[in-house]
Amino acid sequence: MAHSNVTKVLFFFQHNLTTTLLLVDPNRIKKLMGFFLILFLFLASLRSTLTQEVENGLIIVDGVQAIAENDDNFVCATIDWWPHDKCDYGYCPWGSSSVLNLDLSNPNLAKAIQALKPLRIRIGGSLQDQVLYDVGNLKSPCQPFQKMNGGLFGYSKGCLHMKRWDKLNHFFNHSGAVVTFGLNALSGRHKISHTIWGGNWDPTNAYDFINYTISKGYKIDSWEFGNELSGKGIAASVGAAQYGRDLIKLKQNLKTLYKNTKLKQPSLIAPGGFYQKEWFDQLLQVSGSGVVDVMTHHVYNLGPGSDPHLENKILDPARLSKVESLFSNLSETIQKHGPWSVAWVGEAGGAFNSGGRYVSNAFVDSFWYLDQLGLSSKYNTKVYCRQTLIGGNYGLLNTTTFTPNPDYYSALLWHQLMGKSVLAASSDVFSPFLRTYAHCSKGRDGVTLLLINLSNQTNFILNVHDRANASDEGNDAKSSNQTDNSFFNHLKRAFAWVGTKGSDVTFREEYHLTSKNDYLRSKTMLLNGNPLKLTDDGEIPTLDPVLKSVHSPIYVAPLSIVFIVYPNFDAPACFRNSKL
């Protein structure tokens, strides 16, 4: 351990202090005692710091070829349909955050969206398959959602007035949002048994709604068909074969409706549900080539929001890694059965049933959130939609004040720093608590690393290399370990350059994220030790880095997250994307 060397030094000074004082002139004892006291206190404080574990390591980034690619608007957030009386575990966290009643005039809302421009907003959620559109020959009265025994998710059908739809589109256009809208996929069907629904989808109301949207010139980037009806479903399910046939019908309708307009035909995405291999495979096989442009799936890998151990789950590397097979399996399904399609995470809130109170809107949640962004990116996930932009316990914005929660700033840093091209990154660090991701930097040359330290006691001291230079460093390290495994030798090894363009660069950028007062459930996130909050004018704060010499090691403190930007990392895969 690194602190053992400091202990030896302290023992040496303690043991020899008396002997030294006896050998000198008594008149000088007072001065020497002061000198030794200062030295002793310094070493004692160093020992205190190093009682935490220190692990040194090498990160290797392969910048020759990207392993995956995101979309420009990879960061996405949802706006849900839940009314104010949606409650879980005795608490009602939704307030006025619904598609139907969200205060679109709140300046914090527009500013939050504009800072993430182009932010994709997915309108959808559990109640979307009960939404009627007040347009055309709607035969049912247009009423709001109401609590109802026996209703889907305990609610009656609800309705979207076109005046509200107009206001939403004017707001989205002003704020620069990219819109994905989830359509009602249960229209015309009937309940067969417990959760199984049968019958053909009735496209009439959706057709009239889309036609109205086109007539107003509203730009919808994509239409999503259904919410959590795949596989066994949640409250309702539809068979994959039926679902596939209905998608063919919807695709034909979209072609007809958009044929003679100046608007670009939106993408068709489905099924907006939880991945189940056989069901997803069959959906692509039945719908056929070119029908489903995007396969969307939902991720809630932390379990219920009421779990008292939710915080521990977030910090458990095994728990976080378990979901990797999901991204891998969906990628395989698409490659084998629908190579014309791509994968999105259409909804992900970590913990389901509105998220975890005091956890999903606190600093600790960013360990899960940023790890999900990094992990899903490696499997060609093009878009990742966070549940929610606002509403529930997992909103990026506070439901009442509309001010950013910690995860908003995590999303903003990702959006500003991480480019579309994903690079392979590996580490020789033994600990599973260090999570490492690398992308080409956004809008400029170089590479950006995301380092997540899930440990509450291990400090990581790291140096970074491109793969071309890694073998030399590895051989040097192996030889060094055989001859001298001391703390000071580890520090010496840490002073290494990251690639072949070291002479061109002096500094790198570092963005260290920690919690206020080391309290993981804090609602305040610190960036390089400074609290992130709106300015006095109500503006999103500037996210400024600290500059460090590229020749110095990276220090990653326990329970912290760090973005590292290397401006001139030798990464050929990033050259063509430096201006994107």
C-alpha positions in Angstrom: 0.0 0.0 0.0 1.2 3.5 -0.8 0.7 4.8 2.8 3.1 2.2 4.2 6.0 4.2 3.0 4.8 7.3 4.8 4.4 5.3 8.0 8.0 4.2 7.8 9.1 7.8 7.3 7.0 8.9 10.3 8.5 6.2 12.4 12.0 7.2 11.4 11.5 10.8 12.6 9.7 9.8 15.7 12.4 7.3 16.7 15.3 9.6 15.9 13.9 12.9 17.2 15.1 12.4 20.8 18.5 11.3 19.8 19.0 14.3 17.5 17.9 16.8 20.2 20.5 15.3 22.6 23.3 15.8 20.2 22.9 19.4 19.5 23.5 22.6 21.4 20.6 23.3 23.8 20.2 26.8 22.4 19.2 25.3 19.0 16.8 22.7 20.4 13.8 25.1 20.3 14.4 25.9 16.6 14.9 22.2 15.7 11.8 21.2 17.6 9.8 23.7 15.5 11.2 22.3 12.3 10.5 18.7 13.2 7.0 19.6 14.4 6.2 21.1 11.0 7.6 18.2 9.2 5.9 15.7 11.4 2.5 17.4 11.0 3.0 17.5 7.2 3.8 13.8 7.0 1.0 13.0 9.4 -1.6 14.8 7.2 -0.2 13.0 4.2 -0.6 9.7 6.0 -4.2 10.6 6.8 -4.9 11.3 3.2 -3.3 8.0 2.1 -5.2 5.9 4.6 -7.6 5.6 1.7 -6.4 3.0 -0.9 -4.4 4.2 -3.9 -4.5 2.3 -7.1 -2.3 3.2 -10.1 -3.2 2.2 -13.6 -2.9 2.7 -17.3 -5.8 3.5 -19.6 -5.4 2.5 -23.2 -7.5 4.2 -25.9 -7.7 2.9 -29.4 -8.2 5.9 -31.6 -7.5 4.2 -34.9 -11.1 3.1 -35.6 -14.5 3.9 -33.9 -16.4 0.9 -32.5 -19.8 2.6 -32.6 -21.6 5.8 -33.5 -24.3 7.9 -31.8 -26.7 10.4 -33.3 -26.2 14.1 -33.0 -29.0 14.3 -30.5 -28.0 11.2 -28.5 -29.1 12.9 -25.3 -32.9 12.7 -25.1 -35.5 13.3 -22.4 -39.2 12.4 -22.1 -42.4 14.3 -21.3 -45.0 12.0 -19.9 -48.8 11.9 -19.7 -49.1 11.2 -16.0 -51.6 13.5 -14.2 -50.9 15.1 -10.8 -52.7 12.3 -8.9 -50.3 9.6 -10.1 -48.8 8.4 -6.8 -46.4 5.7 -5.8 -45.5 4.5 -2.3 -47.6 7.1 -0.7 -46.1 10.1 -2.5 -47.3 12.0 -5.6 -44.3 13.4 -7.4 -45.7 14.5 -10.8 -47.4 17.8 -10.1 -48.1 19.8 -13.3 -45.5 18.1 -15.5 -47.9 16.3 -17.9 -48.0 16.8 -21.7 -51.4 18.3 -21.0 -50.6 20.8 -18.2 -46.9 21.5 -18.2 -46.2 25.3 -17.9 -44.6 26.0 -21.2 -44.1 29.7 -20.3 -41.6 28.9 -17.5 -38.3 30.4 -18.6 -36.3 27.8 -16.9 -37.9 25.1 -19.1 -36.9 26.7 -22.4 -33.4 27.6 -21.2 -32.8 24.0 -20.0 -33.9 22.7 -23.4 -31.9 25.3 -25.4 -28.7 24.5 -23.5 -29.0 20.9 -24.7 -29.9 21.9 -28.3 -30.7 19.9 -30.3 -32.4 18.0 -27.4 -34.7 15.2 -28.6 -37.9 15.2 -26.6 -40.0 12.0 -26.7 -43.6 12.5 -25.8 -45.0 9.2 -24.5 -45.4 7.0 -21.5 -47.7 4.5 -19.9 -51.0 6.4 -20.7 -50.2 7.1 -24.4 -52.2 4.1 -25.5 -55.3 5.6 -24.0 -54.9 9.1 -25.6 -57.5 10.3 -28.0 -56.8 13.2 -30.4 -59.5 15.9 -30.6 -59.6 16.2 -34.3 -61.5 14.8 -37.3 -64.5 12.6 -36.6 -63.6 11.7 -33.0 -66.7 9.9 -31.7 -65.8 10.0 -28.0 -65.9 13.1 -25.7 -62.5 14.8 -25.2 -62.0 14.6 -21.5 -58.9 14.5 -19.2 -57.5 11.4 -17.6 -59.4 10.4 -14.5 -58.9 7.7 -11.9 -61.0 4.7 -12.8 -61.2 1.2 -11.3 -60.4 -1.4 -14.0 -58.9 1.2 -16.3 -55.5 0.7 -17.8 -53.0 1.7 -15.1 -56.0 2.7 -13.1 -57.1 5.6 -15.4 -59.7 6.3 -18.0 -59.0 7.4 -21.5 -57.7 10.9 -21.9 -57.6 13.5 -24.7 -55.3 15.9 -26.4 -56.9 19.1 -27.6 -55.5 20.6 -30.8 -55.1 24.0 -29.1 -52.8 22.3 -26.7 -51.0 20.5 -29.5 -50.5 23.9 -31.2 -49.0 25.4 -28.1 -46.6 22.4 -27.6 -45.4 22.7 -31.2 -44.8 26.4 -31.0 -42.8 25.8 -27.8 -40.8 23.0 -29.3 -40.0 25.1 -32.4 -38.9 28.1 -30.3 -36.7 26.0 -28.0 -35.1 24.0 -30.8 -36.3 20.6 -29.6 -36.4 17.5 -31.9 -39.8 15.8 -31.4 -40.6 12.1 -31.2 -44.3 11.5 -30.6 -45.7 8.2 -29.3 -49.0 7.2 -30.9 -51.9 5.2 -29.3 -51.4 1.6 -30.5 -54.4 0.1 -28.7 -57.0 2.0 -30.7 -59.7 -0.4 -32.0 -58.4 -3.4 -30.1 -60.2 -5.3 -27.4 -59.0 -7.1 -24.3 -58.9 -10.9 -24.6 -57.6 -11.8 -21.2 -55.6 -10.4 -18.3 -53.1 -8.3 -20.3 -53.5 -9.7 -23.8 -55.2 -7.5 -26.4 -56.3 -8.6 -29.8 -57.8 -7.3 -33.0 -56.5 -5.0 -35.7 -55.4 -1.5 -34.9 -57.8 1.3 -36.0 -55.7 4.0 -37.6 -58.5 6.5 -38.1 -57.9 8.9 -35.2 -54.1 8.7 -35.6 -54.5 9.4 -39.3 -56.6 12.5 -38.7 -54.1 13.7 -36.0 -51.0 13.3 -38.2 -52.9 15.0 -41.1 -53.6 17.9 -38.8 -50.0 18.1 -37.8 -48.9 18.2 -41.4 -51.4 20.8 -42.3 -49.9 23.1 -39.6 -46.4 22.5 -40.9 -45.3 21.0 -37.5 -42.0 19.1 -37.8 -42.2 15.8 -36.1 -38.9 13.9 -36.4 -40.4 10.5 -35.7 -43.6 8.7 -34.8 -43.4 5.9 -32.2 -46.1 3.2 -32.2 -47.2 2.0 -28.8 -45.7 2.0 -25.3 -44.6 -1.2 -23.4 -46.9 -3.5 -25.4 -44.1 -5.9 -26.4 -43.5 -9.3 -25.0 -45.7 -9.9 -21.9 -46.3 -6.1 -21.8 -46.9 -4.2 -18.5 -50.7 -3.6 -18.3 -51.4 -4.7 -21.9 -49.7 -6.6 -24.6 -50.1 -7.3 -28.3 -48.7 -10.2 -30.3 -45.6 -9.6 -32.4 -47.2 -10.8 -35.6 -50.2 -8.5 -35.2 -48.0 -5.6 -34.2 -45.9 -6.1 -37.3 -48.9 -6.0 -39.6 -50.1 -2.9 -38.0 -46.7 -1.2 -38.5 -46.9 -2.0 -42.2 -50.3 -0.2 -42.3 -48.9 2.8 -40.4 -45.9 3.0 -42.7 -48.2 3.1 -45.7 -50.3 5.8 -44.1 -47.2 7.9 -43.4 -46.1 7.6 -47.0 -49.5 8.7 -48.2 -49.8 11.6 -45.8 -46.3 13.0 -46.4 -46.2 12.3 -50.1 -47.3 15.8 -51.4 -45.8 17.9 -48.6 -42.5 19.8 -48.2 -42.0 18.1 -44.9 -39.5 15.3 -44.6 -41.3 12.0 -43.8 -40.6 11.1 -40.2 -39.0 7.9 -39.1 -41.3 5.1 -37.8 -40.1 3.7 -34.5 -41.4 0.8 -32.3 -42.2 -0.9 -30.1 -41.2 1.3 -27.1 -41.1 -1.7 -24.7 -38.9 -4.1 -22.8 -36.7 -6.3 -24.9 -37.8 -9.9 -25.3 -35.7 -11.7 -28.0 -38.4 -13.9 -29.6 -40.9 -11.1 -29.8 -38.5 -8.5 -31.2 -37.1 -11.0 -33.7 -40.6 -11.8 -34.9 -41.6 -8.1 -35.1 -38.8 -7.4 -37.6 -39.5 -10.5 -39.6 -43.2 -9.8 -40.0 -42.9 -6.1 -40.7 -40.1 -6.6 -43.2 -37.4 -4.5 -44.8 -37.6 -0.8 -44.4 -40.7 -0.5 -42.2 -39.3 -0.1 -38.7 -36.6 2.5 -38.8 -35.8 2.4 -35.1 -36.2 -0.3 -32.5 -36.8 1.3 -29.2 -36.6 -0.4 -25.9 -36.9 0.6 -22.2 -34.4 0.1 -19.4 -35.2 0.1 -15.6 -32.4 -2.0 -14.3 -32.4 -0.7 -10.7 -35.8 -2.2 -9.8 -38.6 -0.4 -7.9 -38.1 3.2 -6.7 -39.2 2.1 -3.2 -36.2 -0.2 -2.7 -34.3 1.0 0.4 -31.1 -0.3 -1.1 -31.4 1.7 -4.3 -28.3 3.8 -3.6 -26.2 0.6 -3.1 -27.5 -0.8 -6.4 -26.4 2.4 -8.2 -22.8 1.9 -6.8 -22.6 -1.8 -7.5 -20.5 -2.4 -10.6 -21.8 -5.9 -11.1 -25.4 -4.5 -11.1 -24.5 -1.9 -13.6 -22.7 -4.3 -15.9 -25.5 -6.8 -15.9 -27.5 -4.7 -18.3 -24.7 -4.9 -20.9 -26.1 -8.1 -22.2 -29.4 -6.3 -23.0 -27.7 -3.8 -25.3 -25.6 -6.6 -26.9 -28.6 -8.9 -27.5 -30.7 -6.1 -29.1 -27.8 -5.2 -31.3 -27.6 -8.8 -32.4 -31.3 -8.9 -33.1 -31.1 -5.9 -35.4 -28.0 -7.2 -37.2 -29.6 -10.5 -37.9 -33.3 -9.6 -38.5 -33.4 -5.9 -39.3 -30.2 -4.4 -40.5 -32.2 -1.5 -41.9 -33.1 -0.5 -38.4 -31.1 1.0 -35.5 -31.4 0.9 -31.7 -32.6 3.6 -29.3 -33.2 3.5 -25.6 -36.7 5.1 -25.8 -37.2 5.4 -22.0 -34.9 4.9 -19.0 -35.3 6.1 -15.5 -33.2 3.7 -13.5 -35.8 2.8 -10.9 -39.4 2.3 -12.1 -42.7 3.6 -10.6 -41.6 7.3 -10.7 -38.0 6.6 -9.5 -36.6 6.7 -6.0 -37.5 9.6 -3.8 -34.3 11.4 -2.5 -32.2 9.2 -4.8 -33.2 9.5 -8.5 -33.0 13.3 -8.2 -29.8 13.4 -6.2 -26.1 13.4 -7.0 -25.7 9.6 -6.6 -28.0 8.9 -9.5 -25.4 10.3 -12.0 -23.2 7.3 -11.4 -26.0 5.2 -12.9 -27.0 7.7 -15.6 -23.6 8.4 -17.0 -22.6 4.8 -16.9 -25.7 4.0 -18.9 -24.8 6.6 -21.5 -21.3 5.2 -21.8 -22.3 1.6 -21.8 -25.2 1.9 -24.3 -23.0 4.0 -26.6 -20.6 1.0 -27.1 -23.5 -1.0 -28.7 -24.4 1.5 -31.4 -27.3 3.0 -29.4 -28.2 6.1 -31.4 -30.4 7.9 -28.9 -30.9 7.6 -25.1 -34.1 9.0 -23.7 -34.1 9.8 -20.0 -37.3 9.4 -18.1 -38.0 12.3 -17.6 -37.2 15.9 -18.6 -39.5 16.9 -15.8 -41.9 14.9 -13.6 -41.6 12.0 -11.1 -38.6 11.6 -8.9 -36.3 11.0 -11.9 -36.8 14.3 -13.7 -33.7 16.2 -15.0 -35.5 19.3 -13.8 -37.2 19.9 -10.4 -41.0 19.5 -10.9 -41.9 22.5 -8.9 -39.1 25.1 -9.5 -38.0 23.8 -13.0 -34.3 24.2 -11.8 -31.8 21.5 -12.8 -31.3 18.4 -10.7 -27.7 17.0 -10.7 -28.4 14.6 -13.6 -29.2 17.6 -15.8 -25.6 18.8 -15.5 -24.3 15.3 -16.2 -26.4 15.3 -19.4 -25.1 18.8 -20.3 -21.5 17.8 -19.8 -22.0 14.7 -21.9 -23.7 16.8 -24.6 -21.0 19.4 -24.7 -17.9 17.1 -24.5 -18.7 13.6 -25.9 -18.7 13.4 -29.7 -20.6 10.9 -31.8 -17.7 8.4 -32.4 -17.2 5.8 -29.7 -13.7 4.5 -29.1 -12.5 1.3 -27.4 -11.0 2.1 -24.0 -9.5 -0.5 -21.6 -7.6 -0.4 -18.3 -5.2 -2.5 -16.4 -6.8 -1.4 -13.1 -7.8 -4.5 -11.1 -10.7 -2.8 -9.3 -14.1 -3.2 -10.9 -15.1 0.2 -9.4 -13.4 2.2 -12.1 -15.6 2.6 -15.2 -13.9 3.9 -18.3 -15.4 5.3 -21.6 -13.9 7.2 -24.5 -15.3 9.2 -27.4 -14.0 11.5 -30.0 -14.3 15.0 -28.6 -17.3 17.0 -29.8 -16.7 19.7 -32.3 -13.0 19.7 -32.1 -9.9 17.5 -32.3 -9.0 15.1 -29.7 -10.5 12.5 -27.3 -12.7 12.8 -24.3 -12.7 10.3 -21.5 -15.4 9.6 -18.9 -14.1 8.1 -15.7 -16.5 6.9 -13.0 -15.2 5.9 -9.5 -17.8 3.9 -7.7 -15.5 3.1 -4.7 -15.9 5.0 -1.5 -12.2 4.5 -0.5 -10.0 4.0 -3.5 -8.2 6.9 -5.2 -7.1 6.1 -8.7 -3.9 7.6 -10.2 -4.0 7.1 -13.9 -2.0 7.8 -17.1 -3.4 7.4 -20.6 -1.9 6.1 -23.8 -3.0 5.5 -27.3 -2.8 1.8 -28.3 0.3 2.4 -30.4 2.4 3.4 -27.4 0.7 1.2 -24.9 3.0 -1.8 -25.4 6.1 0.2 -24.6 4.5 1.6 -21.5 3.3 -1.9 -20.5 6.8 -3.3 -20.8 8.3 -0.5 -18.9 5.7 -0.9 -16.2 6.3 -4.7 -16.0 10.0 -4.2 -15.6 9.6 -1.5 -13.1 7.3 -3.6 -11.0 9.8 -6.4 -10.9 12.5 -4.1 -9.6 10.7 -1.5 -7.5 7.1 -1.6 -6.5 7.3 1.5 -4.3 4.8 4.4 -4.0 7.3 6.8 -5.5 8.0 4.6 -8.5 4.2 4.5 -9.2 4.2 8.3 -9.2 7.1 8.3 -11.5 5.3 6.0 -13.9 2.2 8.3 -13.8 4.1 11.1 -15.6 3.5 9.8 -19.1 2.2 11.2 -22.3 -0.9 10.2 -24.1 0.0 9.5 -27.7 2.4 10.8 -30.2 1.5 14.4 -30.4 2.6 15.4 -26.9 4.9 18.2 -28.2 1.9 20.0 -29.7 -0.2 20.2 -26.5 0.4 21.7 -23.0 -2.8 21.3 -21.2 -5.8 19.0 -20.9 -9.3 19.9 -19.5 -10.7 18.2 -16.4 -14.3 18.3 -15.1 -14.5 16.7 -11.7 -18.1 16.0 -10.4 -18.6 15.4 -6.7 -21.4 15.8 -4.1 -21.8 18.7 -1.8 -20.4 18.0 1.7 -19.7 14.4 0.5 -23.4 13.6 0.9 -24.4 11.3 -2.0 -28.1 12.3 -1.7 -27.3 16.0 -2.1 -29.3 17.9 -4.6 -26.3 20.0 -5.4 -23.5 18.8 -7.7 -20.0 20.3 -7.5 -18.0 20.9 -10.6 -14.3 21.2 -9.7 -15.4 22.0 -6.1 -17.9 24.7 -7.1 -21.7 24.3 -6.8 -23.6 24.1 -10.0 -26.7 26.3 -9.9 -28.5 28.8 -12.0 -26.9 32.3 -12.3 -28.5 35.3 -10.6 -30.1 36.0 -14.0 -31.6 32.5 -14.1 -29.2 31.3 -16.8 -27.7 27.8 -17.0 -24.1 28.2 -15.6 -21.0 27.9 -17.7 -19.3 24.5 -17.2 -15.7 25.5 -16.9 -12.8 23.0 -16.6 -9.6 23.1 -14.7 -6.5 22.9 -16.9 -3.8 20.3 -16.1 -0.5 19.5 -17.7 -0.8 16.6 -20.1 2.3 15.2 -18.5 0.7 14.9 -15.1 -1.3 11.9 -13.8 -5.1 11.9 -13.6 -6.4 11.7 -10.0 -9.9 10.3 -9.6 -11.2 10.7 -6.0 -13.5 8.2 -4.4 -17.2 8.5 -5.4 -16.4 11.0 -8.1 -16.9 11.4 -11.9 -14.4 13.0 -14.2 -14.6 14.1 -17.8 -11.1 14.5 -19.3 -10.5 16.3 -22.7 -7.2 15.7 -24.5 -7.2 18.3 -27.3 -4.7 16.6 -29.5 -4.8 12.9 -28.7 -3.5 10.9 -31.6 -6.8 9.4 -32.9 -7.2 9.1 -36.6 -10.8 8.0 -36.2 -11.6 11.4 -34.8 -10.1 13.6 -37.6 -13.1 13.5 -39.9 -15.5 14.2 -37.0 -13.6 17.1 -35.4 -16.0 19.6 -36.8 -19.2 17.7 -36.0 
